[in-house]
Each structure stands twice: as C-alpha cells, then as structure tokens.
Amino acid sequence: MVIPIAKQMGLYVITSGSESGRERMLAMGVDQFINYKEQNYADVLSNIDYVIDTLGINDIEQQLKILKPYGKLVSLKGVPNYRFAVENDLSFWKKILFKLAGGKYDRMATEQQKEYHFFFVQANSEQLQKVANILENNNIKPTLDSVYDFAQISQALDKVAQGHAQGKVVVTFE
C-alpha cells in the first residue's frame, strides 16, 4: 500500500523486484522499476530523499548510501532504536535496550548526515483508522491476490509466508 500512498503524496517512486512483478508495480504508479536480478539498486540510485526498507538489516548500509544528505531511511524490518522508543513513550529500560540494539544504525546514519527510523506496524485501532482514512480519502484500492475460506486458512498462511503474494491475501468468515 505504500506505493499508492506515496504517489498520492506526489512522490517519485522507485522500487525493485523480480520481472514478474514489473507490470503490477507500474500499474500501481511506480515511476522507475529495477529488476533486482539484473541490477543492484545501490549501483544505479543516488541522491534519494526517502527509503522505505522492507528487506531488513542486511541492506541498511546500502540503503543509507543511496540517500542524499539529511535523507531518511524508514525501516519496517530493521532494528528498533532509541528514537522509536522515545516516539512510542516506552519504558526507561526499553529505551536503553533499543538504544543499544539500534545504536549501530543510528551511528552509521549520523556519520553520513542521514536519519534511521524504525517503524513498527501495529494492529491497533488508531493506526488502522489513520491508514483507512488515507485510503478512503484518496480512493486507493488494495491489489487483491487471492481469497480463501476460513477452512483454507492454512493455505492462505502458507501463501503469505512464502512471500510470493501479488497483493493482499484475504480470508473470509462465512
């Protein structure tokens, strides 16, 4: 959902993926598509304002390198850091723990005059309502991959776990 939301905000969107996903990404509004099997995004991109990390800690160093000074890396799969603990009003001990856990990435970003942020997608009503409002107000429709009956929940979970869904996987309760 980040692609249509970013496009609605007027951003130029670049993504990488396999060739099988190219048309779907372009249909969602992606401005530039990089086939990761043919090119490494870190070799072709630079001077980027924002990176949304969906790959995790193994790619953070490369992602920071493609950012422009004062650019922001928002990680959905990285490591929580002190900033995350403060912004979420976590306990003193969690602030210390996350400062230690994410300190490496904070230092790496700071040395390059960039910012590292960790974002945790939560299943809470406030966060879900904010996303629902953005989607509704901007008439953004999710891409649907498949629909399963509740009796097929194992197959639905397997599809999601394999990471090959080309959109949302829905389970119905009839």
Residue pairs with C-beta under 8 A, 6 or more apart in sequence:
1 131
1 135
1 140
1 142
2 52
3 13
3 15
3 25
3 28
3 29
3 30
4 28
4 29
4 138
4 140
5 134
5 135
5 138
5 140
6 13
7 13
7 28
7 29
8 134
8 138
8 140
11 50
12 31
12 32
13 29
13 30
13 31
13 32
14 30
14 31
14 32
14 33
14 34
14 41
14 45
14 48
15 25
15 30
15 32
15 33
15 34
16 33
16 34
16 35
16 36
16 41
17 25
17 33
17 34
17 35
17 36
18 35
18 36
18 37
19 35
19 37
21 166
22 33
22 35
24 143
24 166
24 167
25 33
26 33
28 143
34 41
34 44
34 45
40 62
41 62
41 66
42 62
42 63
42 65
42 66
45 66
46 66
46 68
47 66
47 68
48 66
48 67
48 68
48 71
49 67
49 68
49 71
49 72
50 67
50 71
50 72
50 73
50 74
51 63
51 66
51 67
51 71
51 72
51 73
51 74
52 74
52 76
53 59
53 60
53 63
53 73
53 74
53 75
53 76
53 77
53 78
54 76
54 77
55 63
55 77
56 75
56 77
56 78
57 77
57 78
57 79
57 105
60 73
60 75
60 78
60 105
60 108
60 116
61 108
63 73
64 73
64 108
64 109
64 112
64 114
64 116
65 112
67 73
67 112
67 114
69 112
69 113
69 114
70 113
70 114
70 115
71 114
71 115
72 114
72 115
72 117
73 109
73 114
73 115
73 116
73 117
74 117
74 118
74 119
75 105
75 116
75 117
75 118
75 119
76 119
76 121
78 102
78 105
78 116
78 118
79 101
79 102
79 104
79 105
79 118
80 98
80 101
80 102
80 118
80 120
81 98
81 99
81 101
81 102
81 103
81 105
81 106
81 116
81 117
81 118
82 95
82 98
82 99
82 102
82 103
82 106
83 102
83 106
83 116
83 117
83 118
84 90
84 98
84 102
84 117
84 118
84 119
84 120
85 94
85 95
85 97
85 98
85 99
86 95
88 120
90 98
102 116
102 118
105 116
106 116
108 116
109 115
109 116
121 127
134 140
135 141
135 142
142 167
142 168
143 166
143 167
143 168
144 167
144 168
144 170
145 159
145 165
145 166
145 167
145 168
145 169
146 156
146 159
146 165
146 169
146 170
147 170
147 171
147 172
148 155
148 156
148 169
148 170
148 171
148 172
149 171
149 172
149 174
150 171
150 172
150 173
150 174
152 171
153 171
156 169
156 170
156 171
159 165
159 169
160 169
